[in-house]
Amino acid sequence: MLKKTTKVIKNVAMYGDAEALDGQRHFELARKTAKLLAENGFTIINGGGPGIMLAATIGAKEGKGRVELSIVDKKNLPDNFEASSPLNLKLADKVYEMGNYENRLNKLIEIADAHVIFRGGTGTIAEVGLVWSKAKFDFGKHEPLIFVGKEWENIVPVIANDLKLETVEKEVYKLVNTPEDVLRALTSVEN
């Protein structure tokens, strides 16, 4: 059960598969979610890459919303990193250019008030670990995690139960399947 927070939710970070393509289910789910959130006054935050990040930006712009990106400057890109999407950069309202991957992720987390997570790979898993632990330590004024899509229905409960997470660690997230579910979760979590 996702507990209420004193955190005011305005900036919503969206995470997921950098290789997702336009037309794929999770790309479209992210686009529609960002559009709905933007239409309801949320600013969309992402890492500036392709895939789910680009879907989030496109959706936010379709919803007449604001987009902020946290990216790694081109000269410091790590190997096997997706880099920034030229279209994502073009559509963004504000871009934070950071010196390395760790600073990029820290800035993304710093400016976000909530985290919406779609299907992704090891980068997404790393991001989830950081924002989940931060939510635990900030419980009561935590930034909620919203896991979107059927892929998470088996994974998250196994993590929560088999790894014996503390009660507060289980009260900072919610599993949902639709953009409307994401909006309901974000608008119902504030005190």
Summary of the structure (lengths in Angstrom):
residues: 191
radius of gyration: 15.2
end to end distance: 14.9
largest distance: 43.7
contacts: 672
relative contact order: 0.20
helix: 46%
strand: 18%
